[in-house]
Amino acid sequence: MAQRLRVTVWNENRHEKTNEKVREVYPEGIHAAIGQGLGTDEFEVRYATLDDDEEHGLSEQVLSETDVLFWWGHMAHGDVKDEIVERVHGRVLRGMGLIVLHSGHFSKIFKKLMGTSCDLKWREADEKERIWVVAPNHPIAEGIGEYIDMEAEEMYGEHFDIPAPDELVMVSWFEGGEVFRSGCTFHRGQGKIFYFRPGHETYPTYYNEQIRRVLSNAAKWAAPSTREYPKYGNHKPLEEIKPKS
């Protein structure tokens, strides 16, 4: 049996404690719904939340044992310690995959990796979202039809202030008329990043089987390469350098 991919699902877990509607939708937390959707056949899943400990559940050891990190945040981006952001950033550059979900676009780690404001338009109006697959041959779209219909979601609209994605996998259309780049890949250092838009806390998005398939595909796509990490710094010549006369 192939070794399972080691996944850590990180979630603020604040809404679930303070908002009854969110607690009704995700009684075990948004992180649990995400992790359970991945399953255990191909993934070894662990969870971390903002208030787990002084390191937000993301110690050096946890991150060293993580192949792919999922990140869901919304109401407490500013409470994430800068030293933890630096730690995650360093791990991504060294090859750890990162899947940033929904309002994680405003997280410190995503903004640091993108180098932009990551701002956008938004609206909560229980409107329909249609997520179109625009790169049907991409591994993240494997097993997904031409589109995914969400009967109710929060709207995110362009302009989305991010760098041009390395690959645009999915684009959303909303009932109110807006469109949004909802499935974007990026490479930073040795790491692969996927931003995926749907997942507002008051909707059961992470129980949707197609959404779960996208997340599973994304985790496998973002898995670290087995290639040795490059050597940097002062380097001895490979060939003899003859003195110039």
SEVEXSE-877794 format. One record per residue (C-alpha): residue number from 0; residue in one letter; x, y, z. Coordinates in steps of 0.2 Angstrom, whole numbers. Layout:
<sites>
<site num="NUM" residu="a" px="X" py="Y" pz="Z"/>
...
</sites>
This chain:
<sites>
<site num="0" residu="m" px="0" py="0" pz="0"/>
<site num="1" residu="a" px="7" py="17" pz="-5"/>
<site num="2" residu="q" px="11" py="29" pz="9"/>
<site num="3" residu="r" px="-3" py="41" pz="14"/>
<site num="4" residu="l" px="-1" py="60" pz="11"/>
<site num="5" residu="r" px="1" py="69" pz="27"/>
<site num="6" residu="v" px="-11" py="83" pz="28"/>
<site num="7" residu="t" px="-14" py="96" pz="41"/>
<site num="8" residu="v" px="-31" py="106" pz="41"/>
<site num="9" residu="w" px="-29" py="122" pz="50"/>
<site num="10" residu="n" px="-45" py="132" pz="55"/>
<site num="11" residu="e" px="-48" py="147" pz="66"/>
<site num="12" residu="n" px="-62" py="138" pz="74"/>
<site num="13" residu="r" px="-69" py="154" pz="81"/>
<site num="14" residu="h" px="-85" py="156" pz="71"/>
<site num="15" residu="e" px="-90" py="139" pz="78"/>
<site num="16" residu="k" px="-89" py="145" pz="95"/>
<site num="17" residu="t" px="-98" py="161" pz="94"/>
<site num="18" residu="n" px="-111" py="159" pz="80"/>
<site num="19" residu="e" px="-125" py="146" pz="82"/>
<site num="20" residu="k" px="-129" py="146" pz="64"/>
<site num="21" residu="v" px="-111" py="141" pz="60"/>
<site num="22" residu="r" px="-111" py="128" pz="74"/>
<site num="23" residu="e" px="-127" py="120" pz="67"/>
<site num="24" residu="v" px="-119" py="118" pz="50"/>
<site num="25" residu="y" px="-102" py="112" pz="56"/>
<site num="26" residu="p" px="-104" py="105" pz="74"/>
<site num="27" residu="e" px="-87" py="97" pz="74"/>
<site num="28" residu="g" px="-79" py="113" pz="66"/>
<site num="29" residu="i" px="-76" py="117" pz="48"/>
<site num="30" residu="h" px="-59" py="109" pz="49"/>
<site num="31" residu="a" px="-67" py="92" pz="53"/>
<site num="32" residu="a" px="-79" py="93" pz="38"/>
<site num="33" residu="i" px="-64" py="97" pz="26"/>
<site num="34" residu="g" px="-53" py="83" pz="34"/>
<site num="35" residu="q" px="-67" py="70" pz="34"/>
<site num="36" residu="g" px="-70" py="74" pz="16"/>
<site num="37" residu="l" px="-53" py="69" pz="11"/>
<site num="38" residu="g" px="-55" py="52" pz="19"/>
<site num="39" residu="t" px="-42" py="41" pz="26"/>
<site num="40" residu="d" px="-37" py="29" pz="12"/>
<site num="41" residu="e" px="-25" py="41" pz="4"/>
<site num="42" residu="f" px="-23" py="54" pz="17"/>
<site num="43" residu="e" px="-16" py="55" pz="35"/>
<site num="44" residu="v" px="-26" py="69" pz="42"/>
<site num="45" residu="r" px="-22" py="80" pz="58"/>
<site num="46" residu="y" px="-30" py="96" pz="64"/>
<site num="47" residu="a" px="-24" py="112" pz="71"/>
<site num="48" residu="t" px="-34" py="128" pz="76"/>
<site num="49" residu="l" px="-29" py="146" pz="81"/>
<site num="50" residu="d" px="-32" py="143" pz="100"/>
<site num="51" residu="d" px="-24" py="126" pz="101"/>
<site num="52" residu="d" px="-8" py="133" pz="109"/>
<site num="53" residu="e" px="4" py="147" pz="108"/>
<site num="54" residu="e" px="9" py="141" pz="91"/>
<site num="55" residu="h" px="-8" py="139" pz="84"/>
<site num="56" residu="g" px="-6" py="120" pz="83"/>
<site num="57" residu="l" px="8" py="123" pz="70"/>
<site num="58" residu="s" px="24" py="119" pz="79"/>
<site num="59" residu="e" px="40" py="115" pz="70"/>
<site num="60" residu="q" px="37" py="97" pz="72"/>
<site num="61" residu="v" px="19" py="97" pz="66"/>
<site num="62" residu="l" px="25" py="107" pz="50"/>
<site num="63" residu="s" px="39" py="95" pz="47"/>
<site num="64" residu="e" px="27" py="81" pz="47"/>
<site num="65" residu="t" px="15" py="90" pz="35"/>
<site num="66" residu="d" px="15" py="87" pz="16"/>
<site num="67" residu="v" px="0" py="98" pz="12"/>
<site num="68" residu="l" px="-7" py="112" pz="24"/>
<site num="69" residu="f" px="-25" py="117" pz="22"/>
<site num="70" residu="w" px="-29" py="135" pz="28"/>
<site num="71" residu="w" px="-47" py="142" pz="32"/>
<site num="72" residu="g" px="-48" py="159" pz="41"/>
<site num="73" residu="h" px="-59" py="173" pz="42"/>
<site num="74" residu="m" px="-63" py="183" pz="58"/>
<site num="75" residu="a" px="-46" py="182" pz="66"/>
<site num="76" residu="h" px="-32" py="185" pz="53"/>
<site num="77" residu="g" px="-24" py="197" pz="64"/>
<site num="78" residu="d" px="-22" py="185" pz="78"/>
<site num="79" residu="v" px="-11" py="174" pz="69"/>
<site num="80" residu="k" px="7" py="177" pz="76"/>
<site num="81" residu="d" px="19" py="183" pz="63"/>
<site num="82" residu="e" px="32" py="171" pz="68"/>
<site num="83" residu="i" px="20" py="157" pz="64"/>
<site num="84" residu="v" px="17" py="165" pz="47"/>
<site num="85" residu="e" px="36" py="165" pz="44"/>
<site num="86" residu="r" px="37" py="147" pz="49"/>
<site num="87" residu="v" px="23" py="142" pz="37"/>
<site num="88" residu="h" px="31" py="153" pz="23"/>
<site num="89" residu="g" px="48" py="145" pz="25"/>
<site num="90" residu="r" px="40" py="127" pz="24"/>
<site num="91" residu="v" px="31" py="132" pz="8"/>
<site num="92" residu="l" px="47" py="138" pz="0"/>
<site num="93" residu="r" px="55" py="122" pz="4"/>
<site num="94" residu="g" px="41" py="111" pz="-4"/>
<site num="95" residu="m" px="26" py="110" pz="8"/>
<site num="96" residu="g" px="9" py="112" pz="-2"/>
<site num="97" residu="l" px="-3" py="125" pz="3"/>
<site num="98" residu="i" px="-22" py="125" pz="0"/>
<site num="99" residu="v" px="-30" py="142" pz="4"/>
<site num="100" residu="l" px="-49" py="142" pz="6"/>
<site num="101" residu="h" px="-62" py="155" pz="4"/>
<site num="102" residu="s" px="-59" py="170" pz="15"/>
<site num="103" residu="g" px="-41" py="164" pz="18"/>
<site num="104" residu="h" px="-37" py="175" pz="4"/>
<site num="105" residu="f" px="-35" py="189" pz="17"/>
<site num="106" residu="s" px="-24" py="178" pz="28"/>
<site num="107" residu="k" px="-6" py="184" pz="32"/>
<site num="108" residu="i" px="2" py="169" pz="24"/>
<site num="109" residu="f" px="-8" py="171" pz="8"/>
<site num="110" residu="k" px="-4" py="190" pz="7"/>
<site num="111" residu="k" px="14" py="187" pz="10"/>
<site num="112" residu="l" px="15" py="173" pz="-3"/>
<site num="113" residu="m" px="6" py="184" pz="-16"/>
<site num="114" residu="g" px="14" py="201" pz="-12"/>
<site num="115" residu="t" px="-2" py="210" pz="-15"/>
<site num="116" residu="s" px="-18" py="216" pz="-5"/>
<site num="117" residu="c" px="-28" py="201" pz="-11"/>
<site num="118" residu="d" px="-44" py="212" pz="-9"/>
<site num="119" residu="l" px="-60" py="208" pz="-19"/>
<site num="120" residu="k" px="-78" py="212" pz="-20"/>
<site num="121" residu="w" px="-90" py="202" pz="-9"/>
<site num="122" residu="r" px="-109" py="200" pz="-4"/>
<site num="123" residu="e" px="-119" py="189" pz="6"/>
<site num="124" residu="a" px="-136" py="186" pz="-3"/>
<site num="125" residu="d" px="-139" py="167" pz="-3"/>
<site num="126" residu="e" px="-136" py="168" pz="-22"/>
<site num="127" residu="k" px="-132" py="154" pz="-34"/>
<site num="128" residu="e" px="-114" py="151" pz="-39"/>
<site num="129" residu="r" px="-109" py="141" pz="-54"/>
<site num="130" residu="i" px="-90" py="136" pz="-54"/>
<site num="131" residu="w" px="-84" py="133" pz="-72"/>
<site num="132" residu="v" px="-69" py="122" pz="-75"/>
<site num="133" residu="v" px="-59" py="131" pz="-87"/>
<site num="134" residu="a" px="-44" py="119" pz="-87"/>
<site num="135" residu="p" px="-52" py="102" pz="-89"/>
<site num="136" residu="n" px="-35" py="93" pz="-91"/>
<site num="137" residu="h" px="-28" py="100" pz="-75"/>
<site num="138" residu="p" px="-26" py="86" pz="-61"/>
<site num="139" residu="i" px="-36" py="97" pz="-49"/>
<site num="140" residu="a" px="-51" py="96" pz="-61"/>
<site num="141" residu="e" px="-50" py="77" pz="-62"/>
<site num="142" residu="g" px="-67" py="69" pz="-60"/>
<site num="143" residu="i" px="-76" py="85" pz="-60"/>
<site num="144" residu="g" px="-89" py="89" pz="-74"/>
<site num="145" residu="e" px="-90" py="105" pz="-84"/>
<site num="146" residu="y" px="-96" py="115" pz="-69"/>
<site num="147" residu="i" px="-101" py="114" pz="-50"/>
<site num="148" residu="d" px="-117" py="122" pz="-45"/>
<site num="149" residu="m" px="-119" py="129" pz="-28"/>
<site num="150" residu="e" px="-137" py="133" pz="-23"/>
<site num="151" residu="a" px="-132" py="147" pz="-11"/>
<site num="152" residu="e" px="-115" py="154" pz="-7"/>
<site num="153" residu="e" px="-106" py="171" pz="-3"/>
<site num="154" residu="m" px="-102" py="181" pz="-18"/>
<site num="155" residu="y" px="-84" py="185" pz="-22"/>
<site num="156" residu="g" px="-81" py="197" pz="-37"/>
<site num="157" residu="e" px="-67" py="204" pz="-48"/>
<site num="158" residu="h" px="-56" py="213" pz="-47"/>
<site num="159" residu="f" px="-47" py="200" pz="-36"/>
<site num="160" residu="d" px="-30" py="208" pz="-32"/>
<site num="161" residu="i" px="-18" py="194" pz="-34"/>
<site num="162" residu="p" px="-4" py="191" pz="-46"/>
<site num="163" residu="a" px="-8" py="182" pz="-62"/>
<site num="164" residu="p" px="-11" py="164" pz="-58"/>
<site num="165" residu="d" px="2" py="151" pz="-65"/>
<site num="166" residu="e" px="-14" py="141" pz="-70"/>
<site num="167" residu="l" px="-32" py="146" pz="-69"/>
<site num="168" residu="v" px="-42" py="130" pz="-66"/>
<site num="169" residu="m" px="-59" py="137" pz="-61"/>
<site num="170" residu="v" px="-70" py="153" pz="-64"/>
<site num="171" residu="s" px="-86" py="157" pz="-54"/>
<site num="172" residu="w" px="-101" py="165" pz="-60"/>
<site num="173" residu="f" px="-114" py="172" pz="-48"/>
<site num="174" residu="e" px="-133" py="175" pz="-49"/>
<site num="175" residu="g" px="-130" py="194" pz="-46"/>
<site num="176" residu="g" px="-119" py="194" pz="-62"/>
<site num="177" residu="e" px="-101" py="195" pz="-55"/>
<site num="178" residu="v" px="-87" py="183" pz="-60"/>
<site num="179" residu="f" px="-72" py="177" pz="-50"/>
<site num="180" residu="r" px="-56" py="168" pz="-53"/>
<site num="181" residu="s" px="-61" py="154" pz="-40"/>
<site num="182" residu="g" px="-47" py="141" pz="-43"/>
<site num="183" residu="c" px="-30" py="147" pz="-45"/>
<site num="184" residu="t" px="-13" py="139" pz="-44"/>
<site num="185" residu="f" px="4" py="147" pz="-39"/>
<site num="186" residu="h" px="22" py="141" pz="-37"/>
<site num="187" residu="r" px="33" py="149" pz="-24"/>
<site num="188" residu="g" px="50" py="142" pz="-21"/>
<site num="189" residu="q" px="48" py="123" pz="-21"/>
<site num="190" residu="g" px="30" py="124" pz="-15"/>
<site num="191" residu="k" px="14" py="123" pz="-24"/>
<site num="192" residu="i" px="-1" py="134" pz="-19"/>
<site num="193" residu="f" px="-20" py="132" pz="-24"/>
<site num="194" residu="y" px="-33" py="145" pz="-19"/>
<site num="195" residu="f" px="-51" py="139" pz="-20"/>
<site num="196" residu="r" px="-65" py="151" pz="-17"/>
<site num="197" residu="p" px="-81" py="142" pz="-10"/>
<site num="198" residu="g" px="-83" py="139" pz="8"/>
<site num="199" residu="h" px="-92" py="152" pz="17"/>
<site num="200" residu="e" px="-95" py="147" pz="35"/>
<site num="201" residu="t" px="-114" py="147" pz="35"/>
<site num="202" residu="y" px="-116" py="136" pz="20"/>
<site num="203" residu="p" px="-113" py="117" pz="20"/>
<site num="204" residu="t" px="-101" py="119" pz="6"/>
<site num="205" residu="y" px="-88" py="107" pz="13"/>
<site num="206" residu="y" px="-101" py="92" pz="12"/>
<site num="207" residu="n" px="-103" py="94" pz="-6"/>
<site num="208" residu="e" px="-95" py="79" pz="-15"/>
<site num="209" residu="q" px="-88" py="88" pz="-30"/>
<site num="210" residu="i" px="-80" py="101" pz="-18"/>
<site num="211" residu="r" px="-73" py="87" pz="-8"/>
<site num="212" residu="r" px="-66" py="79" pz="-24"/>
<site num="213" residu="v" px="-58" py="96" pz="-29"/>
<site num="214" residu="l" px="-50" py="97" pz="-12"/>
<site num="215" residu="s" px="-43" py="79" pz="-13"/>
<site num="216" residu="n" px="-37" py="82" pz="-30"/>
<site num="217" residu="a" px="-28" py="98" pz="-25"/>
<site num="218" residu="a" px="-20" py="90" pz="-10"/>
<site num="219" residu="k" px="-12" py="77" pz="-21"/>
<site num="220" residu="w" px="-7" py="90" pz="-34"/>
<site num="221" residu="a" px="1" py="101" pz="-21"/>
<site num="222" residu="a" px="11" py="86" pz="-13"/>
<site num="223" residu="p" px="30" py="90" pz="-11"/>
<site num="224" residu="s" px="42" py="84" pz="-25"/>
<site num="225" residu="t" px="54" py="70" pz="-19"/>
<site num="226" residu="r" px="68" py="80" pz="-28"/>
<site num="227" residu="e" px="82" py="86" pz="-16"/>
<site num="228" residu="y" px="81" py="104" pz="-10"/>
<site num="229" residu="p" px="92" py="115" pz="-20"/>
<site num="230" residu="k" px="109" py="121" pz="-13"/>
<site num="231" residu="y" px="111" py="140" pz="-11"/>
<site num="232" residu="g" px="126" py="151" pz="-6"/>
<site num="233" residu="n" px="144" py="151" pz="-11"/>
<site num="234" residu="h" px="148" py="137" pz="-22"/>
<site num="235" residu="k" px="164" py="129" pz="-28"/>
<site num="236" residu="p" px="167" py="127" pz="-46"/>
<site num="237" residu="l" px="163" py="111" pz="-55"/>
<site num="238" residu="e" px="177" py="113" pz="-67"/>
<site num="239" residu="e" px="195" py="120" pz="-65"/>
<site num="240" residu="i" px="195" py="139" pz="-68"/>
<site num="241" residu="k" px="211" py="143" pz="-76"/>
<site num="242" residu="p" px="220" py="159" pz="-71"/>
<site num="243" residu="k" px="218" py="173" pz="-83"/>
<site num="244" residu="s" px="235" py="178" pz="-90"/>
</sites>
